Amino acid sequence: MHACLHNHLLRLGLVALMAAWLPLPSWAADKNPSPATAARAKKKPAAAASGKKYSLRYQFRAGETLRWEVEHRAQIRSTIQGTTQTAETVSTSVKAWKVNSVDAAGRAKFTYSVESVDMRQKFDGRQESHYNSETDTDVPPGFADVAKAVGVPLAVVTLDAQGKTVQREELREQTTPAPELITPPLPAEEVAPGDEWTTPADIQVTLKTGEVKKIKARQQYVLESIEGDVATIRMATQILSPVRDNPEIEAQIAQSRGAGEIRFSIGEGRILSQQSDVDERVNGFQGEASSLHCITRFTEKLLPSVARTASPTPVAGPRVAPLARPASTTSREKPENVLRR
């Protein structure tokens, strides 16, 4: 198990790059939530002072390039038969969306890439490994795939004004399946503080028998408040299938649980920041004396230096930024998924 943990975390870097464009990872608020998750779920959205409703829509301008700084921190601690091992990884990258065109319906087509990355990984009993794409001429062992994904176009994506993927062309082979959502979806109708919307977010897990099982889940979004031009959106992934009595499954979805917040500019039509946190424990995932503790934080923020130029007409499309800090999670999901989100 510890060897597997090491190998999974070595792949975290590549997954982080390939998935840096994803919406926040799943946040669990299931039927039997952990104390930390339950506390967050009880938080009530700010009441609408005037009952005014707002239209939330992504906007892009043809010719502009949007950049975000993405940071992911993960610590995975596993205990099996009295032996404990801790693995940690920290990655900071700059992702870019170069908007190629925007059509009359507000659908934006952009090219996605990662311009730079700085990554550190540390495992018990091993020397810390480090890779910086801007300063290192030699790529350290374990970072070859990460290095190949930096500074090259990774995909061409077309989004509509609600953030739905209309079309996607992968320009580089991925080690994991591409997700359907690459940015948080916005509601079809106008919303007021307290209103919510959801989208399916099923998770696939593989059992020891080799059977692939689908876990029913959905992502919930709640408009928390409006302050000036900025909408604060609270989000959580609700696990709908019963999993609390199955540590094997819990361990695999641990990193899909968390809590987060999005800050969205209504006037600019883009996400200013996102942040998500996970802090979950799973007991008995590999025998009675085993435990898994997963802590992650994923943040993304829009870099202010990006200039909005080109096309005179604003067009639909998202602008994503920082994610929130880990909440509580219990599961045995692969550490490589931690960075996704």
Summary of the structure (lengths in Angstrom):
residues: 341
radius of gyration: 19.7
end to end distance: 23.7
largest distance: 63.5
contacts: 1232
relative contact order: 0.25
helix: 13%
strand: 42%
